[in-house]
Amino acid sequence: MPKYRVPVFKELAARPGLDVTICHGRLPSIPETVPDGYKTLFKQYRSSGTLFGGFEWHSPPVGLISRRNFDVAILQWNVRILSLPLTILRCRLAGIPVVLWGHGYSKHEASIKAKMRKLMGLLGDAVLVYNRTTADALVQAGVPRAQTFVALNAVDPTPIRREMDYWKARPDELAAFASKLWLPGGPNLLCVSRLLDANRIDRVVSAVAALKGRLPGIRAVLVGSGPAEGALRALAAELDVADRVHFTGAIYEEADLAPYFLTAHQFVYPENIGLSLNHGMAYGLPIITSNRIDSQNPEIEALRHEHNGMLYAHGSDEAMQAAIARIATDPTLRNTLATGAYNTIHGRYTIERMVDGMEASIRYALAIRREDPSMFATA
């Protein structure tokens, strides 16, 4: 139960008439969180990498699936969860409507996976995805529009606004933080991510090396941990920028993250960006990432080129470096992108709007089972 989901579940449980229980397991890489406003049920699942090299088994506890316990089940819509068809069947037999919640696509889509995903989607009463682009694609593929819902993925802006107000009242302290971390003049590049090969963070390190002659103050801070850290450190040393690429390790508390965001100039995440996009934009940081949309996660729908970020030609180090340099040398552009980024998240991609989509899917599924169309709420 990752920390960023707690505000979502809290808001869902606060909706009138909804009594929410989250059934979850644990992963060593994710710190424990405290539930707030909803109930939890712990079940340690067999997770990826332990069952047939990447498949999972999420079978709920015996006896849990019963109308005595629940009126609606929201299940993770992932074809790698081998237990999903069985769980859907068990819900069907128990008369419990099912909402399938997931990306609705794969970045490495194969025909058989797409067909399996669609089949499972049709077995549910409603499907819930993270953006409208995916919803439209599912409808084109044959999933009925009426049972397709969107919950725009969001981060909780409340702690972000709190930290922004805190540091705004302490400009001297923030300047002191910046003077210890960044080089004079910038640009200050920030990446908050798991350090994984798929995210191509090596491109950030290479950009620092390539641009240091043109932009003497350039530096990158990489917040996060992961299996690629050793290789990234070695690359920084090899390119003679070890003093310009700072590794912080994993940081989870917003109070600790905020000064990094507030003293950065750009948020650079070369590929595979997800909810980090929302996080960076919420602080008013322009986002730089690849223009190959199918290499990204659903949150990419929020990015509009030259409005709140920059999309560079996929696979091109030179194109990414050009985007960094352009923002760094054009203050008017940077201010435009920063304003666009902040307004995008705080105006549209909110927890409340995300939960609106979730609630609509739940009430629709329940109405279908009760054969009462008047209960339908549009997404």
N, C-alpha and C positions, 0 to 999 in steps of 0.2 A: 504494500500500500504506500506508494511514493508520496512524499510530502506535498507535491504540487497538486495532487488530486484531493487533498483534504478539503479545501474550500469548495470544490465542485460537489463533493458528496454532502457537505454541510448545507449548501444552498439547495440541493435536491431534497434533502430531508426536511428542509424548512417549508417546502411548498405545501399548501393546504391539502390534507387528505393522504399524504404520502408518508409511509413508515419504512425507512430504508435500512437494510442490513447489507454490509459488504462482506462477502466471503473472499478471503485472501490468504496468500502464503507469504513466504519470506525469501529474500535473496541476500546473500552476503554483501553484495555491492551496493545495496540500498539501505540507508539507516532506518531504524524503526521510527514510526510516527505515532502520534497519539490521536485517536479519532475524536471528532468534535461535532456533536449533534446527531450522530447516527450510531447504529449498532454494528458490531463486527463479529465475524465467525472465522476462526483460524482453521485453515486446512493446508498442510504442506503438500504442494503438488510436485510431481516429478517434472522437472523443468528441462529446458532445451539443453541438449548435449549429453543427457543421461539416458535417453531412450531413442535408439535407432539413429543416432547422430544428428539430432536437431528437432525431432518431433517431441510433443509434450502430451501429458495425460492429466486432465483437470477434472476428473470425475468428482462431483460433489459428494459429501458424506451420505452414506446410506440412510434413507428415511427423511432427508432434507427436502426432497422434491415432493411436496404434498400441498394440497389446497388448504390444509390446516395451518401451514407455515407461511405460504406466500401466494399472492394473487398474480404476480407477473415476475418473470425471470429475465434478467439482462445478462446475456452470455457474450464472452469474448469471441468475436467473429474472425477466426484464424484457422486456415486449413491445416496448419501444422499441429493443431490440437486434435489428436486422434479420437479423443473421447467426445468431441462436440456433437457428432451425429447421434451418438447414444444418449447424450444428455438432452438433446432436442426431443428425441423420441420419448424419453422418460417424462419430460414436461408435457408432451402431447397426450400421453396416456393418462397423466394426472389432471388434465384439463387446465394446465397453466399456460397462458400465452407467453410467447418468447419474443424478446427484442434482441437482435444480433448487432453488437456494437464493435466497430473496428475501422481500419483504414478503407476497406472495400476494394483494395487492389494491392499488388505487390510491385516493388521496384524491379524485381527480377521475375516478371510474370511469364509463366509457361501456360500453354493452352489448357493442359489438364488441370492446373491449379485454378485458372480462371473459371473453368466449367464446374469444378468442385465448389468454389466459393459461391457461384451463382446458384447452384443446386441447394446448398445449405441456406443461402439467403431466401430462397423460395420456400424452404421448410419453416422459416420463422414467420411470425405475424407482422413484424416490422424490422427494417434495417436502419441503423443509425451510423452515419459516417461523419467525417471531420470537415468536409468542405463541399461546396455546391458543384464543383467540377466533377468530383467523384460521383455524387448523387445523379447528375445528368448522364454520366457514362453508364451507370447501372441501369437507369431507365432505358437508355438506348439498347442495352444488352438484354432487356426483357423483364427486369424487375418492375413491378407496378409502381407508378408514381405515387399512388395514394399511401403505399406502405414504406416509402423512402423518406427518411428524415435526416436533418443536418444539425449537428451540435458543433459549431465553430470552436475549435480547440482554443483554450484561453489560459492565461496565467492570472493569478489574483493581483490586481493592481494596488490593493490596500497597503501591504507592507512596502511596496515600491514607492508609493506617494509619501508614506511616512518617512522613509529614508531620504527621499529627495528633499522634503521639508527640513529634516534634521540637519542635513549637510548644507542646505541653503542658508541656514542660520549660523553656520560655522565656516565661512569661506576661508579663513586663515588656516584652520585645521585641514581642510580639504586641499588647500594649496601646499601645505607641508607634506601631506600624503603623496601628492603628485610629484613633488620635487625629489622625493626619495625613490620613486618608482620609475618615472618616465625621464627621457632625455629632453633637454630644452628644444622647443620648436615643434616637436612631433614629426609626423603624425603618430598618434598612439593607437595601435591596433589591438583589439581585444577579441579573444575567442574563448567562450565558455562551453566546454564540451567534454564528453568522454574521449579520451585519447585513443581513437581507433583508426586503423588503416582506412576504413571506408569513408571517413570524414575528410581525408586528404589534407590534414593539417600541415603536412610537409610543405605544401604550397605556401603557407603563411611564412614559414621559416625561409623558404627560398625567396619570397618577395622582400623580406627584410634585407637579405644579402644583395639582391639585385638593385634595390632602390636606395641603399645607404649612401651612395655617392651623390645622387640627385636630391635626396631628402635626408640630410645628415642627422636629424633628430629622430628618425624612425625607430620604433621599438615595438615589440609584440609581447603581450602577456597572455599565457595559455593557462586558463583556470580549468582544472580537471585532472583526472588520473585515468590510467588505462594501459593496456598492453603495448601501445605504440610509444610510450614515453621514452624508453631507452633509445629507440631508433631516432626519435625527434631530437633528443639531446645530442646524440652522435652527429646528426646532420648539422645542427647549429654549430658544433665545434668544427666540423669539416669545412663549413662555409665561412668560418671566422666571424660568427655573430653570436657566440655563446653569451657575450655580455649584453646583447640586445634582445635576447629571447628569454623571458622570465617564466619559470614554471612555479605555480603556486600550490599544486596538489588540489585535491577535491575540496570545495567549499560549498556548503549547503545553506548556511544562514544568510538571509537577505541583508542583515546589518553588516555582515562581513563582506558580502559581494558588492554592495552599493558603491563604495568609493572607487572600485575598479571601473564600474560602468560610468560613473559620473566624471571620471578624469580621462576616459578614452575618447577618441574622435570617430572611430569606425569599428563596426562589429564585423569581423571577417570570418566566414564559415564556408570553406570552399565547396563542399558537397554534403549531401545527406542531412541538410538542416531540418530541424523539427521545431519543437516548442521553444528552443533557444532563440528563434527568430522573434517570437512574441516578446521574450524577455528583453532582448536587446532593444527592440522598438519601443517598449514601455518606458525605457530610460531616454528615449529620443536619439538613439544611435542609428545612423544609416547602416543598412545591411549590405554586404557584398557576398554574393554566392553565384553558383553556376546557373546558366540559362537552360540547362537540360532538366526540364521540370520532372521527368520521370526518374531522375536520380535523387529527388528530394522527397520529403515527407509532406503530408497534406497541408501543413501550415504555410507552405510556399504560396498558396493562393492569396495571402495577405500582401505579398510583395509586388509592388508596381514599379517597374523600371523608371528611374529618374523622378519618381514621386516620393518614395520612402526608402529607396535603396538602389543598388546597381546589380544588374545581371551581366556576367561576363561570359564570353564564348567558352563553352564546356571544354575542359581539357587543356586550355591554353594558359600557361603561366604568364605569358606576356600580356594577355587580355586582362587577367586579374590584377596584375601589377599596374596596368594603365588605369584601371578603375580606381585603385588605391591612390595613385598619384593625382588623378583628376580631382577627386574629392579633397585631397590634401592641399591642392594649390588653388582651389576655387571656393573661397569662403561663402559666396552667395549660394552656390550649389549645395554645399554642406549644410547650410542653414535651412534651405528648402527641404532637403531630404530628412533632416532632423525633425523639423516641424511635421512633415508628412508621416514620419514613423510614429511619433508620439500620438498624433491625432488618430491614426489608424487603430492603434491598440486601445486607447482610452475611450474612443468613440464607438467602436464596432465590435472588437474582439474581447468582450467582457464575459465574466463568469455567469452573469445573469442571462445573457443571450445564449451561451452554451447550454445552460440548464433548461432554458425554454425549449430547445430542440429535444433534449432528453425527456422532459416531462411530456411533450406532445407525443413522442413515440410510445411512451408507457400508456398514456390514456387512450391512444388509438388502438394499441394491441388489446387492452382490456375491453374497449368498446366492441371490437370485432368478436371477441369471445362471448360477450354478453349479447351480441347481435343488437346493439343499440347505437346506430350511427350518430344520434344526437350528441353523444359524448365525444365525438371526434374534435380534436383541436389541431389546427393547421400548424406546420413547422414554421 
